[in-house]
Amino acid sequence: MGKERMKLEKQTLYIRVPMELDHHSADAICRRADELVQAKDVREIVFDFSETEFCDSSGIGMIIGRYKTMFARGGCVSASGLRPPVDRLFHLAGLHRIIAIDKTEGWEIHE
């Protein structure tokens, strides 16, 4: 998971999810996001799914894990740029009930 896939602005961590969110990529996101949440006092995580075409149960677990972490810290999690297959999976998994969904395309990296 390259640094260009995450950015931190104030207390918000933006995560651009890769094209395939599987066990390997979900594990990398978990490790790096958890490091930043602890080290930088993150209060919000925003997932950008605008490039994501595939997500398996590992990806759902990664999202739920970050949600639980942020909830325990008094923070929140949201997602944007959901394509139809990922949006359908979010509905089936019930993620729409616990995570705010932004219908915009995602965020831009300005470096």
Disulfide bonds with the S-S distance in Angstrom:
none
